[in-house]
């Protein structure tokens, strides 16, 4: 079939058409986005400047914070700006770029969360072999695999998407360019493509989510042989990881592992995994982690002392 593409830009309907609600959402989302960047940047700076946080767990956590900031930045700024714009449009190439970035960073985060689960498994179940198994070279390789896997996932999505013909309708009932709203605008039979989306995104999310939850259950079951103090520390760490996994994967499964239908709640779910989850991750990983909180206090104290010296 010869590809037909008469669409050069898409019109985004956004979250709401009410001007007053748009202004309110602009203020709320702008604050959430700034908090997301500040929180994740604080984690990155704290880990990279603190020798006490040199273990593989914090190495992976710093990359997760970087990915969260990037993932939110692929969609949040455009959504926030459009809340005050009269005409909400995005070019075809801009739409494809946004779609690629969304699935690239999302794919990297899925694999990175898997790596972090493996790291906790080795640390808790095989503590004597931990530093040998999770050495610097292995950690670097695992992060590189996560980046490569995310790129491959996004590339596959884009290669299928750019083959779709768009020959007329260009109004997307969403605030971002995502797979399902775009597929509905294609002037061809999308049943096969819908199955592909469910397999490449939804099934992958469901499979990885099942593996992660199973692994954390096995880790928690193995804690019976640890001391009560060790049990509490390991449980606290795993609880943070499980919370982050659930917040990321449940919306992903809801959106992608289903037939080619859309629901009114889809936009709210997209807001949650686009803005809320990246903002919550810094809180999840720091509030229950005494080492992180201590190092953040030290970092803040150093800045206060340096600030006083600069005024003397």
C-alpha positions, -999 to +999 in steps of 0.1 A: +000+000+000+014+034-010+017+057+020-005+089+019+003+117+042-016+150+039-011+160+075+017+184+084+005+193+119-018+180+146-042+200+168-042+190+204-075+194+223-056+193+256-071+185+290-100+210+291-116+238+271-125+258+302-102+290+303-104+293+341-096+256+347-067+259+322-052+288+342-055+268+374-039+237+359-011+259+344-002+270+379-005+236+395+014+217+367+041+244+366+048+239+403+047+201+400+072+202+370+096+225+389+094+203+420+101+172+397+132+188+383+144+201+417+138+169+435+155+147+409+184+171+405+189+171+443+192+133+443+217+134+415+238+161+431+237+144+465+247+110+452+275+123+429+290+145+456+287+121+486+314+093+489+291+075+514+266+069+486+289+050+464+271+017+463+255+003+431+220+010+445+227+048+446+245+046+412+213+032+397+191+057+417+210+087+403+203+074+367+167+068+376+164+104+388+180+116+355+156+095+335+126+107+355+136+143+348+140+136+310+108+116+308+087+144+324+105+170+302+095+153+270+058+161+276+053+185+305+066+217+291+045+215+259+014+206+280+020+235+304+025+260+276-005+248+257-027+255+287-023+292+280-022+290+242-052+297+221-042+273+194-026+240+205-007+226+176+023+203+170+040+196+137+041+161+123+079+158+129+075+173+164+048+147+172+070+119+160+099+133+180+078+135+212+065+100+207+100+087+203+113+105+234+084+093+255+089+057+246+127+059+247+129+073+283+100+051+293+117+020+279+149+029+297+131+034+330+114+000+327+148-018+322+164+004+349+138-006+374+145-042+365+182-037+370+175-022+404+154-052+414+183-075+404+207-053+425+184-057+456+182-094+450+220-098+450+225-074+479+199-092+502+200-128+491+237-131+482+254-104+504+289-120+504+291-119+466+275-085+462+305-063+456+320-089+433+288-095+413+278-058+411+312-043+404+317-010+385+320-027+351+288-047+355+269-017+367+280+003+337+271-025+314+236-029+329+229+009+325+242+007+289+218-022+282+190-002+296+197+027+273+201+004+243+169-014+251+149+018+255+163+031+221+154-002+204+118-001+219+113+035+208+128+029+173+104+000+167+074+021+177+085+049+154+093+027+124+057+014+125+041+047+132+057+066+103+044+039+079+008+048+088-011+070+063-026+102+076-049+116+050-073+140+067-083+142+103-056+159+124-074+166+158-059+146+187-081+143+217-052+144+241-025+168+254+004+148+240+012+127+209+007+091+220+002+059+201-035+052+206-048+087+197-026+088+166-037+053+155-073+065+156-064+093+131-049+069+105-069+062+074-062+025+073-072-006+092-055-003+125-064-036+140-030-052+133-012-021+145-033-021+177-022-057+184+014-046+178+011-018+203-004-041+229+024-066+223+053-041+221+042-018+250+014-034+270+026-070+271+062-059+278+050-038+307+028-066+321+057-092+317+083-070+333+059-060+361+051-096+369+088-105+370+096-075+393+068-082+418+077-119+419+114-110+425+105-087+453+082-113+469+111-138+468+135-112+483+110-105+511+106-142+518+143-146+521+145-120+549+134-146+575+171-156+579+182-120+586+183-102+619+154-080+629+174-048+621+185-062+588+150-073+580+136-038+586+163-021+566+158-045+536+121-042+539+122-004+539+144-004+508+122-029+490+090-011+499+104+020+482+113+001+451+079-017+450+060+016+453+080+031+424+074+000+403+036+000+410+033+037+403+051+034+369+038+001+356+001+001+365-007+032+344+014+017+316-005-015+316-039+003+318-031+024+288-014-001+264-026-036+273-062-033+260-081-031+227-081+000+205-105+020+226-101+052+246-117+062+279-123+096+295-099+087+323-070+082+299-059+119+301-059+117+339-038+085+338-014+102+314-010+132+337-003+108+365+026+089+348+038+120+330+040+144+360+030+129+393+051+097+393+084+115+383+077+140+411+069+113+437+100+091+430+125+114+448+102+114+479+097+077+477+135+070+477+145+096+503+118+097+530+124+060+540+162+062+534+182+074+564+215+075+544+200+098+517+185+121+543+218+124+562+238+131+531+212+157+520+215+174+554+253+175+550+250+189+515+227+216+528+249+224+557+279+228+534+260+252+512+249+272+542+285+274+555+298+284+521+271+310+518+281+326+551+318+326+541+310+343+509+293+372+527+322+377+552 
